[in-house]
């Protein structure tokens, strides 16, 4: 059995964007990412005058992530831009990413997060962990009904980002996967991080 996938969101788990805006968390560095696109009519500001996006990243997270027994994959609206702006600060190699295509930010009437369907398609039956700050009960039910392998939906508080207990939970999940186990239809292990 190949290693499980670790679907990794940026804003929330890696960039604690909801922390007090005037206080960068300890151990984090600040990067400023130019905002692409936009038009004067869209925001009232000409594209060349838009303030860059402030992103807080902890360089130690890269080592902690690569030490886990997972195949890392970006699962973020940053998509390929995560390899340009986020990965280098964390010391991560270029990672595959889920291309959300038309599903990007598409709100569903059933309350399932717009990432859930594309993540299942990308996993293609493989065990995975999904680290994000936006999953809900609808996503747990959606995954349980459609994914035949173990999965961990791990919620991270966007005020504090990834912490040592989050990395311990991710390690415990990957360690719990028995390569010789035969999984039947509908078998799913879904856990929600208590934050």
C-alpha positions in Angstrom: 0.0 0.0 0.0 1.4 3.4 -0.9 1.6 6.2 1.7 -1.6 8.0 2.5 -2.2 11.5 1.0 -2.0 14.6 3.2 -4.3 17.3 1.7 -2.9 20.5 3.0 -4.7 23.8 3.1 -2.7 27.0 3.5 -4.9 29.7 5.0 -5.8 28.5 8.5 -3.4 25.6 9.1 -0.2 27.2 7.8 -1.2 30.8 7.8 -3.1 31.6 11.0 -4.9 34.4 9.3 -7.5 34.8 12.1 -4.8 35.6 14.7 -4.7 39.1 16.1 -3.7 41.1 13.0 -1.2 43.3 14.9 0.6 40.4 16.6 2.5 37.9 14.4 2.5 34.5 16.2 5.8 33.5 17.8 8.1 31.5 15.4 6.3 32.8 12.3 7.7 35.0 9.5 5.7 37.4 7.4 5.7 37.3 3.6 3.8 39.7 1.4 2.2 38.3 -1.7 1.1 40.6 -4.5 -2.6 40.3 -5.2 -3.1 39.2 -8.8 -5.9 40.1 -11.1 -8.8 42.4 -10.2 -10.0 45.5 -11.9 -10.6 49.0 -10.9 -14.4 48.4 -11.1 -14.1 45.2 -9.1 -12.5 46.8 -6.0 -12.6 50.5 -6.6 -8.8 50.4 -6.6 -6.6 50.1 -9.6 -4.8 46.6 -9.7 -1.4 48.2 -9.4 -2.4 49.9 -6.1 -3.8 46.9 -4.3 -2.1 46.1 -1.0 -0.2 42.8 -0.9 -1.6 40.0 1.0 0.1 39.5 4.4 0.8 35.8 5.1 2.3 34.4 8.3 4.3 31.1 7.9 6.3 29.0 10.4 9.4 27.7 8.6 9.5 24.8 11.1 6.3 23.4 9.7 8.1 22.2 6.5 10.4 19.9 8.5 7.4 18.7 10.6 5.3 17.9 7.5 8.1 16.1 5.6 8.8 14.0 8.8 5.2 12.6 8.6 4.6 9.4 6.7 2.4 11.0 4.0 2.5 12.0 0.4 2.0 15.8 0.7 -0.5 17.5 -1.7 -1.7 21.1 -1.7 -5.5 21.4 -1.2 -5.8 25.1 -1.2 -7.3 27.9 -3.3 -3.6 28.9 -3.8 -3.3 25.8 -6.0 0.0 26.0 -8.0 0.8 29.3 -6.4 1.4 27.5 -3.1 4.6 26.1 -4.7 5.7 29.6 -5.6 5.0 31.4 -2.4 4.4 29.0 0.5 6.6 26.0 -0.2 9.9 27.8 -0.4 9.4 29.6 2.9 8.6 26.2 4.6 11.5 24.5 2.8 9.1 22.1 1.0 9.9 20.7 -2.5 7.4 21.4 -5.3 4.2 19.5 -4.4 1.3 18.2 -6.4 -1.9 20.2 -6.0 -5.5 19.6 -6.4 -6.8 21.7 -9.3 -10.3 22.7 -8.1 -11.2 24.1 -11.6 -14.9 25.2 -11.7 -15.5 23.9 -8.1 -13.3 26.7 -6.7 -15.4 28.7 -4.2 -18.6 27.1 -5.6 -21.0 27.0 -2.7 -23.1 23.8 -2.6 -26.8 23.8 -1.5 -26.1 20.7 0.7 -23.5 22.5 2.8 -20.7 20.3 1.7 -17.4 22.3 1.3 -16.5 23.0 -2.4 -13.2 21.1 -1.8 -14.8 17.8 -0.7 -15.7 16.4 -4.2 -12.4 17.3 -5.9 -10.4 15.9 -2.9 -12.2 12.5 -3.2 -11.7 12.4 -6.9 -8.0 13.2 -6.4 -7.6 10.6 -3.6 -9.1 8.0 -6.0 -9.7 5.5 -3.2 -6.5 6.1 -1.3 -6.4 6.7 2.4 -5.9 10.4 3.2 -5.9 13.1 5.9 -7.3 16.5 5.1 -6.0 19.4 7.2 -8.2 22.5 6.9 -10.1 25.1 9.0 -13.4 24.9 7.1 -14.7 21.3 7.1 -18.0 20.7 8.8 -20.4 17.9 9.6 -21.7 17.8 6.0 -18.2 17.0 4.8 -17.9 14.2 7.3 -21.2 12.6 6.1 -20.2 13.2 2.5 -16.8 11.5 2.9 -18.3 8.6 4.9 -20.9 7.9 2.2 -18.4 8.0 -0.7 -14.9 7.0 0.4 -14.0 3.4 0.9 -10.6 3.9 2.6 -9.7 5.4 6.0 -9.8 9.2 6.0 -9.0 11.8 8.7 -10.7 15.2 8.4 -8.6 17.3 10.8 -9.8 20.8 11.7 -7.2 23.4 12.6 -8.1 26.6 14.4 -7.3 29.5 12.0 -6.3 31.7 15.0 -3.4 29.5 16.0 -2.5 27.3 12.9 -0.8 23.9 13.1 0.6 22.9 16.6 2.5 19.9 17.9 -0.8 18.1 18.9 -2.0 18.4 15.3 1.2 16.8 14.0 0.9 14.1 16.7 -2.7 13.3 15.5 -1.6 13.2 11.9 1.3 10.8 12.8 -1.0 8.6 14.8 -3.5 8.3 11.9 -0.8 7.3 9.4 0.7 4.9 11.9 -2.8 3.3 12.4 -3.1 2.3 8.8 -2.5 -1.4 8.5 -1.1 -2.1 5.0 -2.4 -5.7 5.2 -6.0 -4.7 6.2 -8.7 -5.4 3.7 -11.2 -2.6 3.8 -14.8 -3.2 2.9 -17.3 -0.9 1.3 -18.1 2.2 3.4 -15.3 1.6 5.9 -14.2 5.1 7.0 -12.3 6.5 9.9 -13.1 10.2 10.2 -12.0 12.2 13.1 -12.5 15.9 13.8 -9.8 17.8 15.6 -11.1 19.4 18.7 -9.9 23.0 18.7 
